[in-house]
């Protein structure tokens, strides 16, 4: 719903841009305030309130320029808040920051007739980068453990499943062998991570081990799932390879946004290693099958 206030004359295209900026700022004000009310970390809550207050100031500025009162996007508020709960506070805030960067052309257009628009945009980006750096989220402190668990599971289990596909017969047998291998490896990885961290005097050794083990185990379940659902072992293996690529894509996208890392380099490196090991294991399984005369 639109309510006209004391409008400042502007052409249709300019008004469209200004209204878009106004609605976006107002929606993000409500997002930040809602996230602040949901977080248990007092420092993070304060950071979010500061950003939210700034967004409201900007929305008020645009309202004074357009002369139109508009409502925020309830869908954007709901979906962003939900994603923050699922994927973490830092990830969703940095994703929002990146998306705001794509609106630079809109602000550039507005600044042609409203010099304040360019200044406002620069102030917002500088201020948000400064205070987003103050955010502290526990799970991001254990990214190294998560990468360790994920990478080892992808490399080791994908290779093992590729070898099992030729060495063994039915998919149920392959999945059972994969589960035994995967669960044993997850426990082994978690134990090794714990002992290694403890030997270094790390007070967070237990949590680090949990993140490593849980990440490994979840990856194991996702990779073996095709063998539980399919009767054709080669179809199951192909689906496992596809799952590997999807997992690597999603995980590296998450980490690249949350930690400001290069996505493409990490994605192609991890994909190449995982699928390369799987292809080599498949070849080894084939050669052993021929050498030993095993009929799977």
Residue pairs with C-beta under 8 A, 6 or more apart in sequence:
1 70
1 71
2 68
2 69
2 70
3 68
3 69
3 70
4 67
4 68
4 69
5 63
5 67
5 68
5 69
6 67
7 66
7 67
7 68
8 64
8 65
8 66
8 67
10 18
10 65
10 66
10 113
13 109
14 109
14 110
14 113
15 66
17 106
17 109
17 110
18 62
18 65
18 66
18 110
18 114
19 62
19 66
19 68
19 70
20 106
21 58
21 62
21 103
21 106
21 107
21 110
21 117
22 59
22 62
22 63
22 66
22 68
22 70
23 70
23 71
23 72
23 73
24 103
25 55
25 56
25 58
25 59
25 62
26 55
26 56
26 59
26 70
26 71
26 72
27 72
27 73
27 76
27 77
28 52
28 55
28 96
29 52
29 53
29 55
29 56
29 59
29 72
30 52
30 72
30 77
31 52
31 76
31 77
31 80
31 81
31 96
32 48
32 49
32 51
32 52
32 55
33 48
33 49
33 52
34 77
34 81
35 48
35 81
35 84
35 89
35 93
36 44
36 45
36 46
36 48
36 49
36 52
37 45
38 81
38 84
38 85
39 45
39 48
39 89
41 136
41 137
43 134
43 136
44 89
44 135
44 136
44 137
47 131
47 132
47 134
47 135
50 131
51 127
51 128
51 131
51 132
54 124
54 127
54 128
58 120
58 124
61 116
61 120
63 69
63 70
65 114
80 92
80 96
83 92
84 91
84 92
84 93
87 254
88 137
88 139
88 140
88 258
89 135
89 137
90 132
90 135
90 137
90 140
90 258
91 254
91 257
91 258
93 132
93 135
94 132
94 257
94 258
94 260
95 257
97 125
97 128
97 129
97 132
98 257
100 124
100 125
101 125
104 121
107 117
107 118
107 120
107 121
108 118
110 117
110 118
111 117
111 118
111 121
139 146
139 211
140 258
140 259
141 204
142 204
142 207
142 208
142 211
143 255
143 258
143 259
144 208
145 193
145 208
145 209
145 211
145 212
145 215
146 211
146 212
146 215
146 251
147 255
148 189
148 193
148 212
148 215
149 186
149 189
149 190
149 211
149 212
149 213
149 214
149 215
149 216
149 219
150 215
150 216
150 219
150 247
150 251
151 270
151 273
152 185
152 189
152 216
153 182
153 185
153 186
153 215
153 216
153 219
153 220
153 223
154 219
154 223
154 244
154 247
154 248
154 270
154 274
155 273
155 274
155 277
156 181
156 185
156 277
157 178
157 181
157 182
157 185
157 219
157 220
157 223
157 224
158 223
158 240
158 241
158 244
158 274
158 275
158 277
158 278
158 281
159 277
159 278
159 280
159 281
160 177
160 178
160 181
160 281
161 174
161 178
161 223
161 224
161 227
161 237
161 240
161 278
162 237
162 278
162 279
162 281
162 282
162 285
163 281
163 282
163 284
163 285
164 174
164 177
164 178
164 285
165 174
165 233
165 234
165 236
165 237
165 282
165 285
166 282
166 285
166 286
166 289
166 296
167 285
167 288
167 289
167 294
167 296
168 174
168 177
168 296
169 233
169 296
170 231
170 233
171 227
171 228
171 230
171 231
171 232
171 233
171 236
172 227
172 228
174 227
174 233
174 236
175 224
175 227
175 228
178 220
178 223
178 224
178 227
179 220
179 224
182 216
182 217
182 220
182 221
182 223
182 224
183 217
183 220
185 216
185 220
186 213
186 216
186 217
186 220
187 213
189 212
189 213
189 216
190 209
190 210
190 212
190 213
190 216
191 209
193 205
193 208
193 209
193 212
193 213
194 205
194 206
194 208
194 209
197 204
197 205
197 208
197 209
198 205
202 208
219 247
222 243
222 247
223 240
223 243
223 244
224 240
225 243
226 235
226 236
226 237
226 239
226 240
226 243
227 233
227 236
227 240
229 236
230 236
230 239
241 275
241 278
244 271
244 274
244 275
244 278
245 271
245 275
248 267
248 270
248 271
248 274
249 267
252 263
252 266
252 267
252 270
253 263
253 267
255 261
255 266
256 262
256 263
256 266
288 294
289 296
